[in-house]
Amino acid sequence: MNKRSVEIGVGIFVLIGLLCVGYLTIRLGRLEILGGDFYPLRARFVNVGGLKSGASVRMAGVQIGRVDKVGLNPERLVAEISMNIDPEVEIPEDSTAAINTSGLIGDKFVQVSPGGSLEPLKPGDYFQETRSAVDILDLVGKYVFGNVTDKKSKGDGP
């Protein structure tokens, strides 16, 4: 009987461990089991700069939603993102969506700056004004090399 009780104890321990791993996978993976309560908004950007689905959408530094999908609009040849927004948050229709970075080389997120309109965006609407991601490497390259690339493009180089 002693061997059997040890096996049952180990089995219960393994089962509890698997349940904990499943719970952490759902929580850390930001999965919604039964969908979730949100409304969709969309935005178009010239450059999303590495923004990925699952990134947070923030207003005044507070998370109000998540990026659902990032893709290329084949007709306009621009990046298009779809966001899921908390239904308690009404975003004015003249608000701006910008792609920002947490810290110097941190994760990308969408920053919503509210406008002054009294009309809110409706589910499925597009942000009319957007600001694309700033490419840090491009800025560093311009600072380090100055106008070297401009001279070569004008035909002044060898």
C-alpha positions in Angstrom: 0.0 0.0 0.0 2.9 2.4 0.7 4.0 2.3 -3.0 0.5 2.9 -4.2 0.0 6.0 -2.0 3.3 7.4 -3.3 2.1 6.9 -6.9 -1.2 8.6 -6.1 0.6 11.5 -4.5 3.0 11.9 -7.5 0.0 11.7 -9.9 -1.9 14.5 -8.0 1.3 16.6 -7.9 1.8 16.2 -11.7 -1.9 17.0 -12.3 -1.7 20.2 -10.2 1.5 21.2 -12.1 -0.2 20.7 -15.4 -3.1 22.9 -14.3 -0.7 25.6 -13.2 1.2 25.5 -16.5 -2.1 25.7 -18.4 -3.3 28.7 -16.3 0.1 30.5 -16.8 0.0 29.8 -20.6 -3.4 31.5 -20.8 -2.6 34.4 -18.6 0.9 35.2 -20.1 -0.2 34.4 -23.6 -3.0 36.9 -23.2 -5.6 34.5 -24.6 -9.3 35.1 -24.3 -11.1 31.8 -23.6 -14.6 33.0 -24.4 -13.8 35.9 -26.6 -13.9 38.9 -24.4 -15.9 42.1 -24.2 -14.4 44.7 -26.6 -15.1 46.7 -29.8 -12.9 46.8 -32.9 -11.2 49.9 -34.3 -8.7 50.1 -37.2 -5.8 52.4 -38.2 -3.6 52.7 -41.3 0.2 53.5 -41.0 3.0 54.0 -43.5 5.3 52.0 -41.2 4.4 49.9 -38.1 8.1 49.4 -37.2 7.8 45.9 -35.7 4.4 46.3 -34.0 2.9 42.8 -33.4 -0.5 41.4 -32.6 -1.0 41.3 -28.8 0.7 44.7 -28.3 -1.1 47.0 -25.9 -3.2 50.0 -26.9 -2.8 52.8 -24.3 -4.4 56.2 -23.6 -2.8 58.5 -21.0 -0.4 55.6 -20.2 -3.3 53.3 -19.3 -4.0 50.1 -21.3 -7.4 50.3 -23.0 -7.0 47.4 -25.4 -4.8 45.2 -27.5 -3.7 45.0 -31.1 -5.6 42.1 -32.7 -4.1 41.9 -36.2 -1.3 43.6 -38.2 -1.3 43.3 -42.0 -0.7 45.0 -45.3 -3.6 46.6 -47.2 -3.0 45.4 -50.8 -5.0 48.2 -52.3 -3.3 51.2 -50.6 0.0 49.4 -49.9 0.1 50.6 -46.3 0.1 48.7 -43.0 -3.3 48.2 -41.4 -3.9 47.2 -37.8 -7.1 46.1 -36.0 -7.4 46.8 -32.3 -9.8 45.5 -29.6 -10.8 48.3 -27.3 -12.4 48.1 -23.8 -16.1 49.0 -24.2 -16.0 51.3 -21.2 -13.6 53.7 -23.1 -15.2 56.0 -25.7 -12.6 57.4 -28.1 -13.4 60.7 -29.8 -13.6 60.5 -33.6 -10.8 63.1 -34.1 -8.3 61.2 -31.9 -4.8 60.3 -33.1 -3.2 56.8 -33.0 0.6 56.7 -32.9 3.1 53.8 -32.6 5.5 54.3 -29.7 8.2 52.3 -28.0 8.5 51.5 -24.3 11.9 52.7 -23.4 14.8 53.0 -25.9 14.5 49.5 -27.4 11.4 48.2 -25.7 8.2 46.7 -27.1 6.0 48.7 -29.5 2.5 49.8 -28.5 -0.2 52.0 -29.9 -0.7 55.4 -28.1 -4.1 57.0 -28.5 -4.2 60.7 -28.0 -7.8 61.8 -27.6 -9.3 64.6 -29.6 -11.9 67.2 -28.7 -14.9 65.8 -30.6 -18.1 64.9 -28.8 -18.8 62.1 -31.3 -17.0 58.8 -30.4 -15.5 56.3 -32.9 -18.0 53.5 -33.7 -17.0 49.8 -33.8 -15.1 49.1 -37.0 -14.2 52.8 -37.7 -10.7 53.9 -38.7 -8.6 56.5 -37.0 -8.4 59.5 -39.4 -5.0 60.7 -38.1 -2.1 58.4 -37.4 1.7 58.7 -36.8 4.0 55.9 -37.8 6.8 54.4 -35.8 10.1 56.2 -35.6 13.0 54.0 -36.8 15.8 54.5 -34.1 18.5 53.0 -36.4 17.6 55.4 -39.2 17.8 58.4 -36.8 21.2 57.1 -35.4 22.5 56.7 -39.0 21.5 60.2 -39.9 23.2 61.6 -36.8 26.4 59.6 -37.2 26.8 60.0 -40.9 25.3 63.5 -41.3 24.8 64.3 -45.0 27.0 61.6 -46.5 24.1 59.8 -48.0 22.6 63.0 -49.4 25.9 63.8 -51.2 26.0 60.5 -52.9 22.4 60.7 -54.0 23.1 64.0 -55.7 25.9 62.6 -57.7 28.7 64.4 -55.9 30.5 61.2 -54.9 32.9 59.0 -56.9 
